[in-house]
């Protein structure tokens, strides 16, 4: 039906938009671009670290990352797979 086609197109557009934000997020981290990187978090966002118990509020993570970013040292994550649910 036309509704199903429209829904599928809307989902694909949302998925593409989300993927673009994630790519921008990772690129900013790689360049140690703190301004762009942290602008992509929601105000009440949470950074989940490499350990399941590692959870940082945005202000906590800014403090943690400041020294590295100020020194021009970011980090690079290369996505292998991506699963986006809208």
C-alpha positions in Angstrom: 0.0 0.0 0.0 1.0 3.6 -0.4 1.1 4.0 3.4 3.6 1.2 3.7 5.8 2.7 1.0 5.7 6.1 2.6 6.6 4.5 6.0 9.5 2.7 4.5 10.8 5.8 2.9 10.4 7.8 6.1 12.3 5.1 8.0 15.1 5.1 5.4 15.4 8.9 5.7 15.5 8.8 9.5 18.1 6.0 9.4 20.3 7.9 7.0 20.0 11.1 9.2 20.9 9.2 12.3 23.9 7.5 10.6 25.1 10.9 9.4 25.0 12.2 13.0 26.9 9.2 14.2 29.5 9.6 11.5 29.9 13.3 12.5 30.2 12.3 16.1 33.0 9.8 15.4 34.8 12.1 13.1 34.8 14.9 15.7 36.2 12.5 18.3 39.0 11.4 15.9 39.9 15.1 15.3 39.7 15.9 19.1 37.0 18.5 18.1 35.4 18.9 21.6 33.0 21.6 20.5 31.4 19.5 17.7 31.6 16.3 19.6 29.8 17.5 22.7 27.3 19.5 20.7 26.0 16.2 19.4 25.0 14.9 22.8 21.5 15.5 24.1 21.6 17.7 27.2 20.7 14.7 29.4 22.8 12.3 27.3 24.9 9.5 28.8 28.2 8.2 27.4 28.5 4.5 27.9 32.1 3.4 28.0 33.8 0.2 27.1 32.6 -1.5 30.4 28.8 -2.0 30.9 29.1 -0.3 34.3 30.9 2.8 32.8 28.2 5.5 32.5 29.1 9.2 32.3 26.9 12.3 32.2 27.8 14.8 29.6 29.5 17.1 32.1 31.4 14.2 33.6 32.6 13.0 30.2 33.6 16.5 29.2 35.8 16.8 32.2 37.3 13.4 31.5 38.0 14.1 27.8 39.1 17.7 28.2 42.8 16.9 28.8 43.0 14.6 25.7 41.0 17.0 23.5 43.0 20.0 24.6 46.2 18.1 23.7 44.8 17.3 20.2 44.4 13.7 21.0 41.1 12.1 20.2 40.1 8.6 19.5 39.0 6.8 16.4 36.2 4.2 16.3 35.6 2.5 13.0 32.1 1.1 12.9 32.0 -2.5 11.7 28.2 -2.8 11.8 25.4 -0.4 12.8 21.9 -1.2 13.9 19.5 1.7 14.1 16.0 1.3 15.3 13.6 4.2 14.7 
